[in-house]
Amino acid sequence: MPAPATGSAPTPVNPRSRVLVASLIGTTIEFYDFYIYATAAVLVFPQLFFPSSDPTTALLSSFAVFGAAMVARPVGAVVFGHLGDRLGRKKTLVVSLLTMGIATFLIGVLPTYAQAGWVATALLVLMRLAQGFALGGEWSGAALVATENAPSGKRALYGTFPQLGAPLGFIIGNGLFLGMGALLPSAAGADPSQPSEAFVSWGWRVPFLFSAVMVAIGLWVRSRLVESAVFARTRESGGVRRLPLATVVRSHGKQLVLGTFIMLATYVLFYLMTTFSLSYGRAAKDAAVPGLGYGYTTFVLMMIFGVLFFAAFTLVSGPLADRYGRRATLIWVTAGIVVFGLVWVPLIELGTLGVVLWLVLGFTLMGMTFGPMGALLPELFPTSVRYTGSGISYNVSSILGAAVAPFIAVALWETGDGSPWLVGVYLSAMAVLTLIALLLGKETKDVSLDDREAASTDDATRTRAGSPVS
């Protein structure tokens, strides 16, 4: 792990506004693309790409493809991490964003199962894997742009800006779906929880096609970035590793494992509060596996209200983590997630007010746990392997948490005869694992992100202790 910093932070070579906008806009687009897939996976993909006489089986199949992207994310983390640690953050971020945008746009023009059979399903899986591959390289690069250019004492605050892309992407993506639903309403007497025929026929494609506009804006912003001073000095001093993956596994294996499990509760909560909750909220009360019975528009508006708290507390978490430390802040927040998982059924049973409170509390905790990750995970690794190390931890955790979370949640929901109490227990159990990882880890607030500065600190420490410097 990098040594504690003793000097001042390196002077950023990018203007502050450019750093914040570039780190925010890319993740907003990436999460927008992911959210619109998650929404379509609940609303239309089960019937368009996974026909089955059993609606639950079709939904689980759709969720399985949703989770498949999580498997591709660590692969993307390795590939883009290698490029980012060798060639630089800027070029790698442009490629990852372009990959994500192309895959998302192509989903919007895919034939359905009725038109092309299982070829359509296979193409959807392929595009979904491409999305996951791209996101595997996007997050860590955006986090590094923010934290490596942050002024002294404000790394966690700067690190919240790429995290803020998650709630913003949710609001934009679901807002666009709501807009399409309003423009293409269901016929009179139709089930309000189901999308209209026009929406199923072509309306769902619009959010995917619209991503091309957002990607063009993101590429323009990122093209104006220059490399951080920290990475530039590492490259100039010959510190770039030929094989960053081999170095990070060999020398920083403990940090990889701790980072993966520190992120676990965040992922499980994230996808339970978005993907699973949308299924549970829309399922009819008299269905084979009963849900809350809300119409799609009503429940998504309730979710968007909750996501506003997600955004607000993502920003709040940054100054708290800068002042009290990442580890201390996350220990308390993770303990709150453990409790939340055990009490969310009593909250839901209070009626609509309780459901809103459930969403608000869940998304508040989401912001508080997600925000500090933008600084903590990069701080676990030196500059020469930071892109690779933080990306692998972040994305391997996506397999353990996000890839299986919606699938396990639906299975537990069925097992509980329509009550999600087992889903809450599952969330609490995953949060306990994260709590253990946090207790085993160390505080990273005061580490240096500059390899040269960290090395000189190590040398000085060994000299004072009477040890020779190699």
N, C-alpha and C positions, 0 to 999 in steps of 0.2 A: 504494500500500500504506500502511496506517496507520503513523504515525511511532512510534518507540520511546517507551515509557511513561516518564514521569519522576516521576509521583506515585503515590499508593497506589491500589489497585483500588477501584472503587465498592462501597459496602456493599450486599450482596444484600438484596432486599426479600422474598425467599422463604426460609423455613427450609431449612437444608441438607438435612434428610431429605426434605422435600417435593420439592426440586429433583432429588435423585438418584433418588427413586422415580418421579417423573413422567417423567424422561428415559429411565429404564430400562424402565418397564412398557409405554410406547407402542411402542418399537422391538421389545420382546420379542413383543408381539402382532403387529406388522407382519411380523416375520421368521417367526413361527410360521405366519402365513397363507401366506407365500411358500414355506416349507419343505413344508407339507403339499401344496401344489400340485406342487412339485418331486418329492416322493415319489410322489404319484399319477400324475404324468407318466411315471414309470418303471414303476410297478406295474400300473395298471389303465387309464389313459386311452388308451394305444395301441389296446387292443381295444374300449373302450367308445365312443370318439369318433372314432377314425381307423382304421377297418377296412381291412386290406390283406392280400393273400396273402403279402407279404414283411414279416416282423416288423421288420426293420431300417428299412424305409420307414415303417412305422407309428410306430416309436420316434422317428425323425427328425422326422416330422410333429408328434408331441407336443412334442418339444423346440423346434420352430419356434414353436409357440404359447407355450411357456414364454419364449422369447426375445422374442416380440412385446411382452410387458409392459415389457421394457427400453426399447423404442422409445417407449412411452407415458410413461416416467418423466421424460424431459426436459420434456415438455409439462406434466406435473404440477409439475415444479420451477419452471417459468415462472409458471404460474397461482398456485400456492400461495406461491411466492416473492414475487409481486406483492402478494398479500393479506398475507403475513407482514411485509413491509417497509412496508406502508402502514397496516394495521389492527392489527398486533401478532402476537406469536408464539402466545399462548394460544388465541385464536379459531381461528386457522389450523390449529393442531395438533388441535383438537377435530374440525374438519370433515374433515381428512385421515384421522383414525382412524375416524370414522364411515363414510366412503366405503369404506375398506378392509374394514371389518367387514361392511357390507351386501353387497359384491361376493362376499366369501368365503362368507357364509351362503347366498347364492343359488346358488353352485356346488354346494352340498350338496343342492339340490332340483332340479337340472337333469335333464331327460330325457336318455336316452342316444341314440346313433345308431340303435340298433335300434328305439327308440320314436318318434323324431321326425326321423330322417334327418339331412341336413346342417343343418337348423335347430338341432339340438342342438349340433353342432360350432360353428356361428356364435355361439350364445349363450355357449358356453364361451370363445370368443375374446373376445367382448365383456366378459365378467366378468374375464377375464385382463387386458385392457387397463385396466379400471377399477382392478384391483389395482395395476398399474404406475403409473397416474396418481396414485393415493393415496400410494404409497410414494415417489413423486417429491417430494412435499411433506413427508413425515413425517420423514425422516432429518435434513435440515438444521434443521428446527424443533426437534427433540429435542436436537441438538448445540448449538444456540444457547441453549436453556433451561439446559443444563449449563454451558457455557463463560461465558455472560454473567452468570451468578450465582456463578461460582467465586471463591474467595478468591485473593489475590495469590500467584503462584508455584505454583498447583495447577490451572491450566486443563487441562493434559493429563490429569491424574488424573481430574478431573470429566468430561472429554470421553470417557473410556473407558466411562462408565456407559451411554450410549446404544449404544455399540458392543457392550457385553456382552449386549444384547438378541439379537444374532445367535446366539451359542452356546446361550443359554437357550431361544430359540425353536426351535432345532434339537432340543434334548433333549426339550422338551415335545411338539413335533409328532411326532417319530419315536417317542417313548415311547408316545404315544397310538395310533399305527399299530401298534406292537408289541403293545400291550394288546389291540387289536381282533383282531390276528392270533392271539393266544393264546386269545381267547374264541371265535374262529371258525376252528378248525384245519382243515387240509386232510384229505381222506379218506385212509385207509391206502393206501399204495402210490403216492400222488400225488407229483408233482415237488415237492420241498421248496423249490425256488427260486421257485415260483409261488404266488400267493395262493389261498385257498380259494374255492369257488363262492359261499359266503355273503358273503365279503368283497367279491368282485367285484360281487355283486348289490346289496348295500346297506351293508355294513360300512365301505366307504371314505367314505361320506357323513358318518359320525359326527364325525370331526375337523373337517370344514368347519362343521357345525352348532354344534359346541362353541365355535367362535370367538365366537359371540354373547355367551356368558358372559364371556369374557375382555375383549371390547370394552366391555361394561357397566362392568366394574371400572376399565378404563383411562380411560373418560370421567369417572367419578366422581373419580378422582385428579387428572386434568388440570383439571377444573372448579374446583378449589381453588387453582390457580396464580394469581399476579398477574404483570404484566409486569415484566421486568428493569429495574433502575434505568438501565442503559445505554440501552435502547430508549426508556424514558419520557423521559429527558433529550433524546434526539434529537428526539422528537416535540414536546416542549415548546419547543425552540429553533427549530422550523420546519425541521428538517433532513430530514424525510420527503420522498422523491422522488416526483414525480407518476408517472413511468414508470421504475421501478427497472431494468427490463431494458435500456432504452436507455442508461441511465447506466452500468451495469456493462459493457456491450459497448463503449461508447465510451471509457470511462476506465480500465477494468480488464481489457482483452482479454488481456494477457499473463498475468495471474493466472488467468483462465479456462482458458487453454490449459495452463499449467503444472499447475494443480490437476487437470485432466482426466487428464493423463498420469502424474502422481504417484499417482493412484488406480488406474491401469490394471493393474499387476501384482497388486494386492490383489483386484480383481474376477476376474481370470483364475484365480488360485489358489483363490479362494473357491468358484467354481462347478465347477472341476475336482475339488476335494476333496469336494464334496457331490453334485452331480447326476451328473457323469460317473463318479465312483468307484463310485456305487451301481449303475450299469449294468454297469461293468466287473467289479465284484466278484461280481455275481449271474450273469453270463453263463456258460453251461456250458463246460467245457474242450474238449468235442468239438463245439461249435457252429460254424456257418459262420465266424463271427468269434469265436474263443475268448476266454473271460475266465478269472476265477479259480475259478469254480464253487462259490462259497459259497451256502448257503441265505440267504434274506432276513433271517431273525431273527439268524443268526450274524453276518452282515456288518454289519448295522445296530448290533448291540451293540459290534462292533469300532469302528465309526465314532463311536458315542457316547463310548467310552473316549477316542478321539482328541480329540473335541470338548471334553472336560474340560480338556485342555491348551490348547485354543483359549480357553476362558473364563479360565483361570488366567493365561495370558500376555498376554491383553488387559489385565488389571488390572496386571500387572507392567510393561507397556510405558509406562503413564502416568507413574509416578515417574521412569523412565529418561528419557523425553522432557522432563519438567520439569527434570531435572538437567543432561542433556547436550545438549538441544535436539531438536526434532522432526526436522530435516534430518539431523543426524549419526546419530541412532538409525535412521532409515529407510534411510540409505545402506547401513549394515552389514546390516540385515535384508534389503534388496532384493538385495544381493550373495549372501546366503544362499539366496534364492529361485532365483537364476540357477544356483547349484551344485546345489540340490535337484532342479531340472528335469532336470539331466544325469545324476543318479545314482539316480533313483527306480526305474528298471527293474532294476538290480542288487539294489536292496533287495527288490523284490517277488519276485525269483527265489530269495531265501533261504528261501521258504516262509512259513508262517503268522506266525512271529516277525518275518520281514522285512516282511510286509504290515502288521502292527501298528506296526512301527517307521516305515514309510512314512506311515501315517496320523498317528502321533504327531508326527513331524517336520513334516509338511505343516500340520497344525492349529496346532502351536506357532508356526511362521512366520506363519500366518494371524493369530493373536492379536497377534503383535509388529508386523505391518504395519498391521492394521486399527485397533488401539487409538489410536495417535497421530493418525489422520485426523479424529477427533472434535474435536480442537483445531486442527490445522494448516489444514484447509480454511476454517473460519470466520475464522481469523486473516489470511487473504489479503485480506479485504474489509472496508471500513468498515461501521458499523452500518446506515447508510441503505440499503445494497444487500447486506448480508451474507446474508440468507435467500436471495435470488435468486442471488447469485454462488456461494455454497458449494453450493447445490442443483443448479445447472446443471453445475458441475464434477463433482460426485459422480455425477450421473445421465447425463450425456453419456458419461462413462467407462463406465457400465453397458452402453451400446450397443457401444462398442469392445471391451469385455472380456467382460461377462457374457452379453450377448445372443447372441453368436456362439460363445462358448467351448464349450458342450456340443455344438453342431452341428459345429464344426470338430474337436473332440476325437473324436467318433464317426467322422468321415470319415478322420482320421489313424489312428485305431485300426484301421479296415478296411484302409487302405493299408499299415500295418505288419504285415499278416497276423496280427492278434491281439495283437501286442506294442505296448504304448503308448509306445515309445521316442520316436516322433515327437511324441506329446502332450507329453512332457517337454521336448523341444526347443522346441516352441511356447511353453510356459510360460517357459522361459529367455529366449527372444527378447522376449517382452512385458516381462519384468523388466528387460531391458537398456534398453528405451525409458523405463521408469520411472526407472531409475538416471540416465539422461541428464537427465531433467526435474528430478530432485533436485539434480544437479550445477549445473544452470543457475539454479535457484531460490536464495532467500535464507532464512536462519533467521528464524522468526517467533516464537520463544519470548518475546521481550521487547517485542513490539508491544502497543499499547494497543487495547482493544476499544471505548473511549469516543471517539466522533468529536470531542467538544468538547475532551477532553484532548489528543488527537492534533493537533488544529488549533492549540491553544495552544502545543504543542511545536514545531510547524512555524514558527509566528510568532516564537517566541523564537530558533529557529535562524537564521531569515532576518535578524532584527534584529542578532544577534551578528555575522553575516557582512556587515553593512552594507547589506542589501537592504531596500527599502521593503516594508511589509506591505500587501497589497491588501485 
